[in-house]
Amino acid sequence: MMKVSEAVASRRSIRAFRDEPVGIEVIRRVLDRARMTPSGCNFQPWQATVLTGEPLKALQEKMLASSPQDPIEYSFSEPNQSPRHLARLHKVGASMYGALGIEREDAEAREAFTRANIFSFGAPALLVCYFERFMGPPQWSDVGMWLQSIMLLLREEGLDSCPQEWMSLYARLIKEHIGVPDETHILFCGLAIGHRDEDAPVNRFDRDRVPLDEQVRFLGF
């Protein structure tokens, strides 16, 4: 049995999956266990639809034939205004594209890789996460904790994932496809689920993390 610390250390956003199906019994087991995720006031705001096979293929074909929506579902780029945070984005981006052998100036290759999000990088299953529009920032945090629980439980099962906020660029299209009302619900992200391709360089580049003492202060110890 994998330890929690091992699941945390081995979890990463996988961007190349093997062509190997994932059974519904495993996904149901993971999602059932993730129900115990904490949430403020026990609101449990998270909702999801899991797709595979023909329903997933049909969704991908619709996205491939469409353009990102305008206006966007929500903005996730505010940290770009902070040089400190933007530097972290640039550093991990340089590592990822370096592993892919894509030069900074190769806009066409970068765009092609970005659009691979449509196919969830070859993952055989996609969890689409959404919640009701009246939920506030604390409930967004609860949803993040739920997704983290899922990602760690997937590692316990020998599976991998990739959270895809990028999917929100096609939020209305996705919600229509899965029968969720746009008027009442926000689509937060997709979560690609499958088996990582161990040989793919994009799954093996170093991911920089800020030293603990730059993020956490300890008082009274």
N, C-alpha and C positions, 0 to 999 in steps of 0.2 A: 504494500500500500504506500502510495506516495505521500510524503509529509507535506504540510501546508507550505513550509519554507521552500521545499523543492518545487512545488507548483508555482509559487511566486517567482522563483528564480528562473524557471524554464519557460514560463509564459512569455510570448512575444507576439507581435502582430505579424502573422504569417501571410506572405504575399506570393506564395507558390504552393499549391496543394496537389497531392497525388490524386489520380483518377481512381478513387476508391470510395464506394458508398458508405454512408453512416446510417445505421439502423435506427428506426424510430424508438425502439425500446431504450437505447442508450440516451437519446436526446430527452425522452420523457423522464428517465431516471434523474438526469442532471437537473432538468427544470423543476421536477418535484422537490428535490433537495434544496434548490435555490429559493424555494418559497420561504425558508426560514431567515432570509436576509432581513436585517433590521430596517425599519422605516419609521420616521417621525409620526407619533400618534397612531401607529399601526395602520396608516392609510394604504400602504401597499399599492402605489399608483401605477406600477408597471403593467403593460399589456404587450402581447406579442403574437405574431403569426410566424410559423416555421414552414418554409417551402423547400421542396426538392423535386426532382424529376420534371415532368411536363409543366406544372405550374411555375416552377422556377425558370425554366427555359423560355416560357411565354413572356414572363416579366422581363427577362434580359433582352429579348427581341424587341419589346416595346421601348425600353430605355435606349437601345441601340439606334432605333429609328426616330428618337425624339431629342430635343435639346433641353438643357437644364431649365427649370422653371424660373419665372421672374414675376413677382419678387421671390426671393429665396425663403425657405421655411423659417429659418432663424440664422443669426449671424454667429459664427464661431471664430472670427478673425480679430477680435479686439486686442488680444495679446500682441498682435503684430505691431501695435503702437509703442510697445516697450522694447527698447534695444536689447535688454537682457534676455527677454523671452524670445525675441526674434532670432537672436544668435543661437539659441538652442535648436530652433526649427532648422536654421541653415546648416548647423553642424550635423544633425541626424539626416537631413536631406542629402548632404554631400556624401555621407557614409553609404546611404542606400543607393543613390545613383552611381556612386563609385563601384559598388558591388555589382551593379547591373552593367557596368561599362558604358554608361551614358554620360557624355560630356555636358557641362553646364550650358554650352551654347547650342546644343542639339534640342531645340524646342519641339521638333516633330516627334522625336523618340520619347521625350518626357511626356508629351501629350498622349501618345499611344499607351504608355505605361499607366498614366492616370486613368484612362478610359478602361483599363483592365479591371477597374473597380466594378464596372457593369457586370462582369462575370465573376465577381468576388474571388478573383485570382484562381479560378478553377475549383473552388470549394463546392462540394456536392450538396450542401445544405446552407440555407440562409435564414437566420432569425431576423425578423423585422420588428423593431421595438418602437412603441408609440404610447401616448397617454393623453388624457383629456386636457383640453386647452386651459382650463381654469387652474391647473396645478401651478404652483409657484416655485421659486428657486429651491426651497428645501426639498420639494418632491423631485426636482431634477436630480438633486444629490442622491436621493433614495434610489432612483432608477440607475444611477451610476454604480451604487453599491450592489444592486441586483445583478447588473451585467458583470461586475468583477467576480461575484460569487459564481456565476455561470462559467466564466473563463477559467477559473481555478478548478472547478469541478470537472470541466472538460479535460484539463490536464491530468486529473486523477484517473480519468478513463482512457488516457493515452491519446487524446484528441487535441486539436489546436483550433485557434480562432483568429479572427481579425475584425476588430470593431471598425465600422465604416460610417463615420459621420457624413462622408461624401454622399451616401445614399439620400440624404435630406435634400440634395439638389434636384431630385426627382420625386419629392415627397407626394405631391398630389397624384401623380401617375401611379405610384406604388399603392397609395391608399385606395385609389379606384380599383386597382387590380385585385386587392385582397378584401375589398368590401368594407372599408373603414371610412366613416364620414369625415371629409376634410373640414367641415364646419365645426366639428366638435373635438377633433383630435390633432395633435402635433406628432409628426413622425420624427423620432430622435435619430435613429441610426439603424444600420444593418449590422449583423454579426455573422461573418462567414465562419462556417464550421466544417472541419474535415481533418485529414491527416497531412501533416507538413511534408513537403519534399525536402528531405534532409540534405540533398545534394545541391539544391538551388542556392547560389551565393546570396540572393536577396533575403534568405532566411538565416544567414550566418554572420552578417556584418555586426561590428561592435556598436552597442547603443550606449551613449554617454548618459550618465546620471549625475546630478548635482550632489556634491558631498553633503553628508548629513548635517554637519555643523553650519552649513550655509542656509539650511532650511528650518532647523529646529533649535530652539533655545531650551536649556534646562535650568530651572530655578529651584533653590531650596534643597539641592542634593549635596 
